Amino acid sequence: MTIHILTLIIFLIIILTGLIFLSILRLRYKFKRDYHQRKEAYSKWELNLFSLFAEEIHPSQWASHISSHELGYLQEFLLPYLESLKGESFEKLVAVAHYSGLVKHLLQEGGSANDWKQAQSIYFLGLIREPQGLPMLETGLASDNMFWFYPSIIALARNNLKTLPRVLEVLRNRSDWTEHLGISIFAEMGEEVCPELLSVLSKGETSPKVERLALAVLAHFGYKRAEATLKEYILYSKDPELQIRALRAWNQLKLTFFEGIALAMKHSDWEIRAAAVTALGSSGAVNHALLARPLLRDSNWWVRLRAAQAMLVLCTREELHSMLDDPLEDRYAKDMLRYILTREGGATCVIPITHVL
C-alpha cells in the first residue's frame, strides 16, 4: 500500500513539474513574441513620426495602420514624445491617439478594476488634456495609493487654471505628499499659476504646508513679483518654517537687500539666521557685506559657513585676508574663512595687483 502511495506522489510530482515547465515555456514564448512585436511596431512608427512632422502624412493615415492589439504599444511609444514636445508636434501626436482609438481604449481602461491600468490611463489622458478623463479622477484623488493619486492630481493640474481651487483643496486635506511632488504638480500649470497663488496666500485660506509649497513654487518659476509677499512673510510670519521658506525664495530670486534680512540674521532660530545670511549673499548688497561678519562667530556651524560664503561673494579677497590677520578676530571665524577661501575661493594667498604698462 505504501509503495502505491509513493508511486502516486512521484507521478503527481512529475506531472506538476511538467506543467510548471510548460508554463515557463509558454511565458517565455509570449515574452519573446511580445518583444518582437513591440520592436517591429516601434521601428515602423519611428518612420511614421518623421513623416508626420515633415507633413508628408496626416495623423489619420498613420492611425489607419494601427491594429487594436497594438494600442498598448502605441501608448508606450507616444508617452515620452508627449512629455517632451509642445505646440503643433504635440497636437499631431494627440490626433494620432484619437484617430487610432487609443483615447477611447484608455477611457474604457480608466474604469478597470485594475489600479495600475487605471493609473496608466489617467496619466496619459491627463498628459493630452483630454476633458473626458476628468470625471475619472475623483476616485484617484481620494485614493490612499500614491501610484493612483499622483497621476490623478497631475491630470487635474494639467487641464487648466480653473482646477487650481480643487488642486489646493486636495493638497490641503491630505499630508502624505512631498514638496517635490507638490512643485511638479504646479509646474504643470505653468508660470500663470503664480499670480493665482499670490492671491490665495493673501487671503490666508490654506494650510501652512500648502503655504510653504506656494512659496517654493514662486521660487521655482523665478516669479519676482512675489517680492512684496515674501517681505510680509519674512517680517511678520509667526511660523519659523514659513520665514525660512520666504528667505530661501528671496535667495533663489536674487532680490535686493532690505532691512528685514538684517533683522532675520539676529533671529534666535539658527535656520532662519542661516537662510537670512544666504539671502544677503545673493542680494549683491556689497555695502552691507559686514552685516555677515558677526555671524562668523555664531554658535552654529552652518550659520558660520553661510556667513563665510556670503562674505566670499560680497567682499574683496583683501578684506577677507585682513580678517585672517586680525589678532582680535574670533578663532572659529578665522577657521571658517580659511576653510571657505581654500575650498571655494581658490588659494588663500592674496594675488598682487599689477599694472600693465
C-alpha angles and dihedrals in degrees: 000000000000091000091054092050092049090048090051092049092049090047091051091048090052091050092048091047090050092049092049090049091050090048090052091050090048093050091047091051092049091048094050092045091049091048094051093044091050092046092049092048093048092050091051094045094049088063090046090051093058091045091050094051090045088053091238091127135028120238089247091057091056092044094050090068095052115100124211093252089057095058092094090053090047091054091053092044096050097042101081092043093050090049093054107030129078139183123015095354090054092049092051092055091047088053090053089053090052098043093047093054092245093125091051090048092051092048087057092045088053088070093050122124088229109096093203093053090048092051093049092048094048092048093052094044090049091049092057091040093238107181092203088067095061097085088056093060101074095076091050093046090056094044123112088211107098091200087064099033095052098056089042096056092040089053090049092050093048094056099075143296091276088076092061095098090053092047090051091047092052093048092045092054097052134047105194096093124096128225090247089056091046093052091049089053095053092040086068089063093055130222090308088080091068099079089045090053091049088054091050091049092050090056093050092218100137141071125275090247092055089045090055089048092050091054090050091050092051089052091045091058093041089236103179093183086076090076096104092048092048090051090055092053094045093049104035113018114119091199109088091203091056090049090051092049091048091051091047090050089049088053094048091049090047092224121177125268122276132174093259089072091055090050092049090052087065095050120128092233109085093209090058091049091050093048091046096052089046089054088050090055093053094044094075090228098154091167090060097044093112090063085079094055097084089053090061084074094047119135091234119078094213092053090051090049094051091046091053091047091051092050091048087059098041104035133062119248089246091059092050093048091049087058089052089053094047107107090202094056118109115264094229090050090053092047091053094047091049090049093050094045091050098042103036107010102051123233117011094225121101111249108227118239112240127189117218112222 
